[in-house]
Amino acid sequence: MGEVRESKGNGYLAFLASTHFAIHVYTMLLPVLLLPLQDELGVSLVQISLLASVPRLLNVFVYIPVGLAVLVPCIAILVLMIRH
């Protein structure tokens, strides 16, 4: 029984690590690709900066509520577990 639970935990950890890595690649790849394309796109450095900043700003506004929506129930479960 313990081996099955440990195996599920390892799979879950691998999933979390890989998606966390993918998020970092996604957020860091756009600014890197935009600078070489600046001349082809015909945009200024300010416009390139906005193109790179807007997705990050949107991520902040999305991640904070989602993180709180996950964190608050987890804390409540931990408090209930500690009390019993």
Buried (B, 14 or more C-beta within 10 A) or exposed (E): EEEEEEEEEEEEEEEEEEEEEEEEEEEEEBBEEBEEEBEEEEBEEEEBEEBBEEEEEEEEEEEEEEEEEEEEEEEEEEEEEEEE
